[in-house]
């Protein structure tokens, strides 16, 4: 489980991204598509078209991190592109934790695929 400070800024890139991208590609996406500074200490989350893979780009002050999570089944609860303008949606650190833990933010319950081990 990941834990981030409650004061950290989090942006979701609402449109699906090419998940073959890593450090440089995601850095460019943040700069050009989201019009944000990738080295600001903000978490930037991306997903694929199927919403089965999630990547997070994060600058910790000395370098970039790329974190990835692939679901074995099911999908992440992700907003549609028509829900926001500018291609990004700001979330709280708590909302990101919910998203990563399989909680559907629209329904307020766990996604059917979520299993407790």
Helices and strands as residue ranges (DSSP letters): E 10-13, H 23-32, E 43-47, E 53-59, E 64-70, G 81-83, E 88-91, H 93-100, E 103-104, E 109-110
